[in-house]
């Protein structure tokens, strides 16, 4: 359910507990919470446990196949949470440190509203303030779930690289936070220089996160960004969820409908990127359907070839490929139209089971009784 207007978002408690060294159980599970304010959602991974804040129903989230072993931040899960047109933020390391308080060692600065770092902070956070000096500046704001959040920008990174400038700026920034109170930062692991500076300044990693701006199609919504997500569904059996690490520390390969959906959406996203690069647009739903129709036609030819009715090269490998192509199209069309395939499949099978069973009963009732060939002869 959504957070109370009179209290903090429940995700905040997870962050504050993590700052105190208290983490959720490492059970591989996923906790689903309501959405964040301002139309934002997120997926946060702690060790062995994930927390997802979203407007989607918990069953829809679990149908995407997340897990507490990193699967909650997989590309397919994040895309499923955000929707086909939503924005998926990069996966950042979640860091925390304690304020040192005392006399602030950085003066407040104004006139930085046009800086990309400040613009990004204002998109994601509230009560954004900037402080700095000749080394650079920091933003201090109310961030994800209401936590106190800090980001930093050096004025001349190439010139100051390796001199500890970022580290010293961050240590001075901690004086802006009351002594002992936690402050958080989201840092891309790929930004190794920044990550090293935060760690050297005393920040500790507690998890990882991705912030989402959802935009889901196929459902009536007000606003559209808060609509029910397009959900394909997943097998409910425990064996169909992503596995944890094996004895060698490698991730087990996922199986079941949820895993197929994630792979399908990954390829879908690659096609989108390719079409945008080559044609300046992505496929419409009608074009996906036309592609599916072509795949079914190719499949029909391969089936005829398998039955000896025509000559088509490729043999069994081509048949397997075309069946997989058709399944991909079904998964993608279901995604675009917001169809929960698992629920729809079971519902349809239940209907067919009942209808065919009734026809069989009617056929049995109307058939004349069969004479028993082993009837004993009359005395």
Number of C-alpha atoms within 10 A of each C-alpha: 13 14 16 10 8 6 7 14 22 17 24 16 14 18 27 18 12 18 21 11 9 12 18 16 13 13 14 19 18 24 18 21 22 20 22 23 16 11 16 22 26 26 24 27 24 24 17 18 23 29 22 26 27 27 24 24 14 17 12 19 24 23 24 27 30 27 26 25 23 20 25 28 24 15 17 26 26 26 22 26 33 27 27 19 13 18 17 20 14 15 21 19 22 23 25 27 20 19 19 19 17 12 9 16 17 19 13 15 14 10 7 14 15 9 11 11 16 22 14 12 23 18 11 19 22 16 11 19 19 21 20 22 15 9 15 16 26 24 22 27 22 20 22 24 23 19 21 19 22 25 21 23 20 20 14 12 15 8 10 13 12 12 10 13 18 27 20 15 25 24 20 21 27 27 18 20 20 15 13 12 15 20 25 26 24 23 22 16 16 11 10 11 13 19 21 15 20 26 16 16 20 16 21 18 21 19 20 22 24 21 22 25 21 28 20 26 21 17 15 11 12 8 9 14 20 21 19 22 29 24 27 28 26 25 19 15 8 9 11 16 24 23 18 20 12 10 8 6 8 9 15 12 12 18 16 17 22 26 23 18 28 24 16 21 22 17 15 19 17 12 14 16 15 14 14 13 11 10 10 10 12 17 13 10 13 10 11 16 15 13 15 20 14 13 18 17 12 17 20 14 16 25 16 13 18 15 10 10 11 12 13 15 10 12 13 13 9 15 19 13 13 19 16 13 18 19 17 20 22 18 24 23 18 19 26 21 17 19 19 18 20 18 14 13 12 11 12 12 12 12 12 12 11 12 12 12 12 12 11 12 11 11 11 11 10 9 8 8 8 6 7 7 6 6 7 7 5 4 3
